[in-house]
């Protein structure tokens, strides 16, 4: 079994930094880079692409809602499907252009925050994201939630995709991520996270907070770069994956 380890990085803005990107790049194999809408700016995007190239880490676009103040984690109902296509294509294009300055290709796309949660459950929204990816470059991979609308959209559109689970999050009964406002939705203990990841991989199944099970195939494990325990989590998860 080959498992990718990914993290959402490049999520500072101007002089403000978030997370320990340089350290995380020495641990993960894939980086999802903020594209300026929920976080990030051209300088941070270029620096992130450079550090990724130097560490042999693949980079992908991490587009979200245009919401710097809310870090892209606030829902934005009412956007048309065309507006979703526009914001996805715009952000992919921005990262591809900036990463080209460092000679590092963009390989995939993963939606961020509230946009990611919405398109995991909404087939029309997921299809809009997929159409935008395919229009920009049909060779880009779609990083999706297993068993959710994003995986279905990738299959329908003929997009290459890989499926991720989260080391530092729990799942509700729909097998989307548990709302961050609920206690226990974010896992901070590295050992707990590693045990949870190995259980999913060994059982080939997700278990919700209420005990529901969903059989899944998994290609990648995500650790959020803005989790205060991100470095310890990623290190421990990688060690356990290699040991297994």
Residue pairs with C-beta under 8 A, 6 or more apart in sequence:
1 201
3 201
3 218
3 219
3 220
3 221
3 241
4 29
4 30
4 162
4 164
4 219
4 220
4 221
5 27
5 28
5 29
5 30
5 220
5 221
5 223
5 234
5 237
5 238
5 241
6 28
6 29
6 30
6 31
6 32
6 110
6 143
6 164
6 220
6 221
6 222
6 223
7 24
7 27
7 28
7 30
7 31
7 32
7 222
7 223
7 224
7 225
7 230
7 234
8 31
8 32
8 34
8 62
8 110
8 112
8 222
8 224
8 225
8 226
9 19
9 21
9 24
9 25
9 31
9 32
9 33
9 34
9 48
9 225
10 21
10 31
10 33
10 34
10 39
10 40
10 44
10 45
10 47
10 48
10 62
11 18
11 19
11 34
11 38
11 39
11 40
11 71
11 225
11 226
12 18
12 19
12 39
12 40
12 44
13 39
13 40
13 41
13 44
13 68
14 41
18 39
18 225
18 226
19 225
19 226
19 230
20 225
20 230
20 231
21 31
21 48
21 51
21 225
22 51
23 231
24 31
24 223
24 225
24 230
24 231
24 234
25 31
25 51
25 52
25 54
25 55
25 57
26 55
27 231
27 234
27 235
27 238
28 57
28 223
28 234
28 238
29 57
29 58
30 57
30 58
30 59
30 60
30 107
30 108
30 220
31 48
31 52
31 57
31 58
31 59
31 60
32 59
32 60
32 61
32 62
32 108
32 110
32 112
32 143
33 40
33 45
33 48
33 49
33 52
33 59
33 60
33 61
33 62
33 95
33 99
34 40
34 44
34 45
34 62
34 64
34 112
35 45
35 61
35 62
35 63
35 64
35 91
35 92
35 94
35 95
36 42
36 45
36 91
36 94
37 63
37 64
37 65
37 66
37 67
37 68
37 72
37 87
37 91
38 64
38 65
38 66
38 67
38 68
38 70
38 71
38 72
38 73
38 112
38 113
39 64
39 68
39 71
39 72
40 48
42 94
42 98
45 94
45 95
45 98
45 99
46 98
46 99
46 101
46 102
48 59
49 59
49 95
49 98
49 99
49 101
49 102
49 104
50 102
50 104
51 57
52 58
52 59
52 104
53 102
53 103
53 104
58 107
58 108
59 95
59 99
59 104
59 105
59 106
59 107
60 106
60 107
60 108
60 109
60 110
60 140
60 141
60 143
61 91
61 92
61 94
61 95
61 96
61 106
61 108
61 109
61 110
62 109
62 110
62 111
62 112
63 87
63 88
63 90
63 91
63 92
63 109
63 111
63 112
63 115
64 72
64 91
64 111
64 112
64 113
64 114
64 115
64 116
65 72
65 74
65 76
65 87
65 112
65 113
65 114
65 115
66 87
67 73
67 74
67 76
67 114
71 113
72 112
72 113
72 114
72 115
73 113
73 114
73 180
74 114
75 114
75 118
76 114
76 115
79 87
81 124
81 125
81 127
81 128
82 128
84 115
84 119
84 125
84 128
84 129
84 132
85 128
85 129
85 131
85 132
85 135
86 132
88 109
88 111
88 128
88 129
88 132
88 133
89 132
89 135
89 136
92 106
92 109
92 132
92 133
92 136
92 137
92 140
93 136
95 106
96 106
96 136
96 137
99 105
99 106
106 140
107 140
107 141
108 140
108 141
108 142
108 143
108 162
109 129
109 133
109 140
109 141
109 142
109 143
110 116
110 142
110 143
110 164
111 119
111 129
111 150
116 145
117 176
117 177
118 125
119 125
119 126
119 128
119 129
119 149
119 150
119 153
120 126
120 145
120 148
120 149
120 150
120 176
120 177
121 148
121 149
121 174
121 176
122 149
123 149
123 152
123 153
125 149
126 148
126 149
126 150
126 152
126 153
127 153
127 156
127 157
129 142
129 150
129 153
130 142
130 150
130 153
130 154
130 156
130 157
130 159
131 157
133 140
133 142
133 159
134 140
134 157
134 158
134 159
138 158
138 159
139 160
140 159
140 160
141 159
141 160
141 161
141 162
142 150
142 153
142 154
142 159
142 160
142 161
143 161
143 162
143 163
143 164
143 220
144 150
144 151
144 153
144 154
144 161
144 162
144 163
144 164
145 151
145 163
145 164
145 175
145 176
146 163
146 164
146 165
146 175
146 206
146 214
146 216
146 217
146 218
147 175
147 206
147 214
147 216
148 175
148 176
150 161
151 161
151 163
153 159
154 160
154 161
155 161
162 219
162 220
163 216
163 217
163 218
163 219
163 220
164 218
164 219
164 220
164 221
164 222
165 197
165 200
165 206
165 216
165 218
165 220
165 221
165 222
166 177
166 221
166 222
166 223
166 224
167 187
167 193
167 194
167 196
167 197
167 221
167 222
167 223
167 233
167 234
167 237
168 186
168 187
168 188
168 193
168 222
168 223
168 224
168 227
168 229
168 230
168 233
169 177
169 178
169 185
169 186
169 187
169 224
170 177
170 178
170 184
170 185
170 186
170 187
170 208
170 209
171 177
171 178
171 206
171 207
171 208
171 209
172 178
172 179
172 208
172 209
172 210
173 208
173 209
173 210
173 212
175 206
175 208
175 212
175 214
177 185
178 184
178 185
178 209
179 185
180 186
184 209
186 227
187 193
187 196
187 233
188 227
188 228
188 229
188 233
189 229
190 229
190 232
190 233
190 235
190 236
190 237
191 236
193 223
193 233
193 236
193 237
194 236
194 237
194 239
194 240
197 221
197 237
197 240
197 241
198 240
198 241
198 244
199 207
200 206
200 207
200 216
200 218
201 218
201 244
204 215
204 216
204 217
204 218
205 213
205 214
205 215
205 216
206 213
206 214
206 216
207 213
208 214
221 237
221 241
223 230
223 233
223 234
223 237
224 230
227 233
